[in-house]
Amino acid sequence: MEKQNIENQNLNEKELKALISLLEDDDNQILEHVENKILSIGKPIIPLLEDSWTSSFNPKLQSRIEDILHVLQFGLLKEKLQNWYQNEQDDLLRGLWILATYQYPDLSFETIQVKIEQLYFETWVTFQNVQHPIDQIRRLNSIFFEKLAFKANINNFHSVNNSMINQVLESKKGNPISLAVVYMLIAQKLKLPVFGVNLPNLFVLIYKSEELTFYINVFNRGVIFSKQDIDNYLKQLKLPQDEVFYSACDNLAILRRMIHNLMQSFEHAAQGEKIPELIELLAILGEEINNREQE
């Protein structure tokens, strides 16, 4: 295919497939034009790229398709994340889903929604008629850790999947923040005043009502603790008693911290080449990298 045909903006499906096949070419000039053309087409060409990858037995072509797919899918992720940051911060689950599409680009939001609704219903059936806040959390702990069988992923603490909401829901294992987030989403559907707290090196929850305030460590099977315990914890870390360590954080802070943890996981897995892309995601969320909060 000549360069002027590659530049044509109105290719049909047959021509698009022919365009993709040119990714096998070893002429760098032709290859550059083909890649730029495919990227300019954007989202509509993704299914054809996926079909070409599946039907090909050429590792070189498959590798080039993978690289282009990642660029296209990452671009879509950034668009979704920008929209979430500007318009949808009240929907934490959607933000978690967007982050999960970094590893699972074909994951649908509806799939995650359905799983959370199922967990909520299973919890609600057993949760009814519990009134006192402490009893509510004890009952929720019993359901979450025994009936639903969620647990801390101690054996694979640095797994990338600990930051992927779909994998946490599937395996029922996670790190401190991902377990706490699932627990919190269920609690909030039950109309409980439960929110996240950004402690150093640990993410916990706060139950805050007009009558009572206490904290919950979901990573330690929902153990209940007090402000005094946070005082002691900060003292051990030789940190000041900053109000942020005692107060509920917003959804933006939660998603930022999830990305920081994902960065740590990739570093632990010797996949540091992914870090610059995650820094891009943090920049979309209004954060410049100085130092990292890590679980």
Phi, psi and omega in degrees: 000131180283161184301323182294330176288324178297328182282346182303131185271355187237065181270139174275179185299318180299317179292325177295319177297320177296321178299314180298322181297336179289351175294348175281346184294143179261001175283114186299326180292314177297315182300318180297316179296319181296313180299316180296321179296314180299316180295326180290332178289321173078217189308319183302336184271353183303313179301322179292322176297317179296319178296319180294321178297316182294321185274350184273147173246015182259108181302325180295314179296316180300317180297318180292322177296318179302316181297316180292317178302318181297318179298314181295314183290325177293324176297319178295319178301315182296323177297315180295319181293321177298318178295320178298315181298322184275328191229344193230024185296342177285350181253086182297319182301320179295320177297319178295322177296316180301316178298320181296334179290352173298320178262333185232075188298338181269001181294130179266147178296324181299325178300316180291318179303313182299318182294319178295318179297321178296317178296318178299314182296316179299326179286314184301321182303321182266344190273342188303148173071014173266124191254311187287137183308314180298317179294325178299314181290322176298319178294317179298320176301314181300316181291313186294315186267336182256301181292310182276342172067034172283149179203162179290136178272071184290324185287338179223057189302325185266012180300137175301324183293345175295342179256004180257111187302323180295321180286325176295318178292327181284311184276339185061032176226146179196183176267181184306317185281321182290322175296316182297323181293317178298314178302315182295318180299319178292315181300317181292327175293334176276006179069028176269140181279068184246129185219166181279153176227126183272078174283153174297130176066006181200140176248127182231182179239156175239135169259113187231110175232177179295331184270330192205142174226131174206175187240158184226127175258096184294327181294338177252048175057035173076024180301138180267136179215176190244175175300324179300324178294324176292321175306311182295321180298313180295324178297319178298324180276357181058046179243150178289160181276070180289140182301330181298334181280356181241351190247159178294138175259165181268176182296327178298315179298322180295313182293322175301316182293325175300320180292320176301317179295323177295323176300315179298320181296317179294322177297317180296329180270012181057040176240048183297344179294343179277344185301316180303325178292322179291327174297323175299319180295319177296323179296321176300325180273013172080022181240128172264139183285123170243292172223168189252138168272129181227147179289000000 
